[in-house]
Amino acid sequence: MARDIGIQGIKPPKDKCTDKKCPFHGNLKVRGRTFQGTVASTKMNKSAVITWSRVVKIPKYERYMRKKTRVTAHVSPCMQIKEGDKVLIGETRPISKTKKFVVLQKQE
C-alpha cells in the first residue's frame, strides 16, 4: 500500500514497486521545496535530468536574462516517464553525489 507523502494534491502512482528510495512505496521522506520542470534526459539508471527556466534581472544593464536550471532526480520504477514529460519533483535528503530530488508526479 502506498503511503501519503504529506503534499497536497499528489496522488500515489497506480503501479507498485519495491524500491527503497521511492517516496510512496519506500522509506524516503520528501521535505523542502518542490519544482515543476521538463525531463531532458532519462539515459541514467533510475535517474533523470530535469530542467526549468527562470528570468533574472541584471541591475547594471536594466535588462532581464533567461537562465536554465538542470538537476538530477531519482525516478522510481513505478513512475513511467520519458523525455519531454512535465514532472513535479521534490527535495529530499542526498541520495547520491548529485541526486537530491525525487520525481513525485507526472503532470498532464
Steps between C-alpha positions, in 0.01 A plus 500: 500500500626846410550751777405867508805725454334806653477728196155623395365380165751222434356154453714185513567318170282205401798268451685350796875463548749365751743793479622611845551855367143538372312773691173302476608134544837540675625696799621823333355818652430807286582834660589847383403651168317361199557599138331441165725422206547312176686169468810562289665157523416153633818319393617427856373205702216612736593866437393787279624850423228760562522857365304818554564862406471822696542872430773693685534879505845649437494837683810643331353477151133533606418190299371150566677177417357150468688233696454123508529268800590132456474252786526122525200327658433143610229318302328201664407201283129570566527831310488472122661818367678574177681797349281807451255421782403768751568377854482618860813437708555534873808561711623220723814389681807440281450171319839508325768756413278686252145382582308703759156492336243232427225491234160523672248523219464515124304813400244494220 
